Amino acid sequence: MYLIAAPSQDMQIKWKGYPSGGVSWASAFSPEAKRVTFAGGQGSLPAALST
């Protein structure tokens, strides 16, 4: 299971595309989030969420 809780099914579906263990909600919304990249570094958190 990728997520424990998601704001919506839409978010959950989008997040399922990322590798398991790559990012958790705790780390995604922590101060480190600005330094976290997704999908092999092809974008920041805001970019990933808006895709």
Phi and psi in radians as a Rosetta constraint file:
Dihedral C 1 N 2 CA 2 C 2 CIRCULARHARMONIC -1.487 0.35
Dihedral N 2 CA 2 C 2 N 3 CIRCULARHARMONIC -0.641 0.35
Dihedral C 2 N 3 CA 3 C 3 CIRCULARHARMONIC -2.242 0.35
Dihedral N 3 CA 3 C 3 N 4 CIRCULARHARMONIC 2.538 0.35
Dihedral C 3 N 4 CA 4 C 4 CIRCULARHARMONIC -1.460 0.35
Dihedral N 4 CA 4 C 4 N 5 CIRCULARHARMONIC -0.751 0.35
Dihedral C 4 N 5 CA 5 C 5 CIRCULARHARMONIC -2.574 0.35
Dihedral N 5 CA 5 C 5 N 6 CIRCULARHARMONIC 2.557 0.35
Dihedral C 5 N 6 CA 6 C 6 CIRCULARHARMONIC -2.385 0.35
Dihedral N 6 CA 6 C 6 N 7 CIRCULARHARMONIC 2.588 0.35
Dihedral C 6 N 7 CA 7 C 7 CIRCULARHARMONIC -1.017 0.35
Dihedral N 7 CA 7 C 7 N 8 CIRCULARHARMONIC -0.518 0.35
Dihedral C 7 N 8 CA 8 C 8 CIRCULARHARMONIC -2.814 0.35
Dihedral N 8 CA 8 C 8 N 9 CIRCULARHARMONIC 2.893 0.35
Dihedral C 8 N 9 CA 9 C 9 CIRCULARHARMONIC -1.072 0.35
Dihedral N 9 CA 9 C 9 N 10 CIRCULARHARMONIC -0.622 0.35
Dihedral C 9 N 10 CA 10 C 10 CIRCULARHARMONIC -1.016 0.35
Dihedral N 10 CA 10 C 10 N 11 CIRCULARHARMONIC -0.815 0.35
Dihedral C 10 N 11 CA 11 C 11 CIRCULARHARMONIC -1.093 0.35
Dihedral N 11 CA 11 C 11 N 12 CIRCULARHARMONIC -0.743 0.35
Dihedral C 11 N 12 CA 12 C 12 CIRCULARHARMONIC -1.079 0.35
Dihedral N 12 CA 12 C 12 N 13 CIRCULARHARMONIC -0.738 0.35
Dihedral C 12 N 13 CA 13 C 13 CIRCULARHARMONIC -1.080 0.35
Dihedral N 13 CA 13 C 13 N 14 CIRCULARHARMONIC -0.780 0.35
Dihedral C 13 N 14 CA 14 C 14 CIRCULARHARMONIC -1.104 0.35
Dihedral N 14 CA 14 C 14 N 15 CIRCULARHARMONIC -0.742 0.35
Dihedral C 14 N 15 CA 15 C 15 CIRCULARHARMONIC -1.219 0.35
Dihedral N 15 CA 15 C 15 N 16 CIRCULARHARMONIC -0.457 0.35
Dihedral C 15 N 16 CA 16 C 16 CIRCULARHARMONIC -1.103 0.35
Dihedral N 16 CA 16 C 16 N 17 CIRCULARHARMONIC -0.309 0.35
Dihedral C 16 N 17 CA 17 C 17 CIRCULARHARMONIC -1.290 0.35
Dihedral N 17 CA 17 C 17 N 18 CIRCULARHARMONIC -0.184 0.35
Dihedral C 17 N 18 CA 18 C 18 CIRCULARHARMONIC -1.633 0.35
Dihedral N 18 CA 18 C 18 N 19 CIRCULARHARMONIC 2.663 0.35
Dihedral C 18 N 19 CA 19 C 19 CIRCULARHARMONIC -1.027 0.35
Dihedral N 19 CA 19 C 19 N 20 CIRCULARHARMONIC 2.446 0.35
Dihedral C 19 N 20 CA 20 C 20 CIRCULARHARMONIC -1.061 0.35
Dihedral N 20 CA 20 C 20 N 21 CIRCULARHARMONIC 2.413 0.35
Dihedral C 20 N 21 CA 21 C 21 CIRCULARHARMONIC 1.409 0.35
Dihedral N 21 CA 21 C 21 N 22 CIRCULARHARMONIC -0.059 0.35
Dihedral C 21 N 22 CA 22 C 22 CIRCULARHARMONIC -1.244 0.35
Dihedral N 22 CA 22 C 22 N 23 CIRCULARHARMONIC -0.776 0.35
Dihedral C 22 N 23 CA 23 C 23 CIRCULARHARMONIC -2.605 0.35
Dihedral N 23 CA 23 C 23 N 24 CIRCULARHARMONIC 2.404 0.35
Dihedral C 23 N 24 CA 24 C 24 CIRCULARHARMONIC -1.971 0.35
Dihedral N 24 CA 24 C 24 N 25 CIRCULARHARMONIC 2.858 0.35
Dihedral C 24 N 25 CA 25 C 25 CIRCULARHARMONIC -1.047 0.35
Dihedral N 25 CA 25 C 25 N 26 CIRCULARHARMONIC -0.638 0.35
Dihedral C 25 N 26 CA 26 C 26 CIRCULARHARMONIC -1.053 0.35
Dihedral N 26 CA 26 C 26 N 27 CIRCULARHARMONIC -0.787 0.35
Dihedral C 26 N 27 CA 27 C 27 CIRCULARHARMONIC -1.362 0.35
Dihedral N 27 CA 27 C 27 N 28 CIRCULARHARMONIC -0.574 0.35
Dihedral C 27 N 28 CA 28 C 28 CIRCULARHARMONIC -1.110 0.35
Dihedral N 28 CA 28 C 28 N 29 CIRCULARHARMONIC -0.569 0.35
Dihedral C 28 N 29 CA 29 C 29 CIRCULARHARMONIC -1.918 0.35
Dihedral N 29 CA 29 C 29 N 30 CIRCULARHARMONIC 0.374 0.35
Dihedral C 29 N 30 CA 30 C 30 CIRCULARHARMONIC -1.630 0.35
Dihedral N 30 CA 30 C 30 N 31 CIRCULARHARMONIC 2.982 0.35
Dihedral C 30 N 31 CA 31 C 31 CIRCULARHARMONIC -0.997 0.35
Dihedral N 31 CA 31 C 31 N 32 CIRCULARHARMONIC -0.443 0.35
Dihedral C 31 N 32 CA 32 C 32 CIRCULARHARMONIC -1.270 0.35
Dihedral N 32 CA 32 C 32 N 33 CIRCULARHARMONIC -0.211 0.35
Dihedral C 32 N 33 CA 33 C 33 CIRCULARHARMONIC -0.932 0.35
Dihedral N 33 CA 33 C 33 N 34 CIRCULARHARMONIC -0.604 0.35
Dihedral C 33 N 34 CA 34 C 34 CIRCULARHARMONIC -1.098 0.35
Dihedral N 34 CA 34 C 34 N 35 CIRCULARHARMONIC -0.381 0.35
Dihedral C 34 N 35 CA 35 C 35 CIRCULARHARMONIC -1.746 0.35
Dihedral N 35 CA 35 C 35 N 36 CIRCULARHARMONIC -0.092 0.35
Dihedral C 35 N 36 CA 36 C 36 CIRCULARHARMONIC -1.485 0.35
Dihedral N 36 CA 36 C 36 N 37 CIRCULARHARMONIC 2.345 0.35
Dihedral C 36 N 37 CA 37 C 37 CIRCULARHARMONIC -2.069 0.35
Dihedral N 37 CA 37 C 37 N 38 CIRCULARHARMONIC 2.821 0.35
Dihedral C 37 N 38 CA 38 C 38 CIRCULARHARMONIC -2.199 0.35
Dihedral N 38 CA 38 C 38 N 39 CIRCULARHARMONIC 2.830 0.35
Dihedral C 38 N 39 CA 39 C 39 CIRCULARHARMONIC 0.861 0.35
Dihedral N 39 CA 39 C 39 N 40 CIRCULARHARMONIC 0.901 0.35
Dihedral C 39 N 40 CA 40 C 40 CIRCULARHARMONIC 1.275 0.35
Dihedral N 40 CA 40 C 40 N 41 CIRCULARHARMONIC 0.449 0.35
Dihedral C 40 N 41 CA 41 C 41 CIRCULARHARMONIC 1.496 0.35
Dihedral N 41 CA 41 C 41 N 42 CIRCULARHARMONIC 0.313 0.35
Dihedral C 41 N 42 CA 42 C 42 CIRCULARHARMONIC -1.602 0.35
Dihedral N 42 CA 42 C 42 N 43 CIRCULARHARMONIC 0.809 0.35
Dihedral C 42 N 43 CA 43 C 43 CIRCULARHARMONIC 2.449 0.35
Dihedral N 43 CA 43 C 43 N 44 CIRCULARHARMONIC 2.792 0.35
Dihedral C 43 N 44 CA 44 C 44 CIRCULARHARMONIC -1.587 0.35
Dihedral N 44 CA 44 C 44 N 45 CIRCULARHARMONIC 3.112 0.35
Dihedral C 44 N 45 CA 45 C 45 CIRCULARHARMONIC -0.989 0.35
Dihedral N 45 CA 45 C 45 N 46 CIRCULARHARMONIC -0.884 0.35
Dihedral C 45 N 46 CA 46 C 46 CIRCULARHARMONIC -1.027 0.35
Dihedral N 46 CA 46 C 46 N 47 CIRCULARHARMONIC -0.669 0.35
Dihedral C 46 N 47 CA 47 C 47 CIRCULARHARMONIC -1.160 0.35
Dihedral N 47 CA 47 C 47 N 48 CIRCULARHARMONIC -0.686 0.35
Dihedral C 47 N 48 CA 48 C 48 CIRCULARHARMONIC -1.156 0.35
Dihedral N 48 CA 48 C 48 N 49 CIRCULARHARMONIC -0.678 0.35
Dihedral C 48 N 49 CA 49 C 49 CIRCULARHARMONIC -1.287 0.35
Dihedral N 49 CA 49 C 49 N 50 CIRCULARHARMONIC -0.415 0.35
Dihedral C 49 N 50 CA 50 C 50 CIRCULARHARMONIC -1.656 0.35
Dihedral N 50 CA 50 C 50 N 51 CIRCULARHARMONIC -0.094 0.35
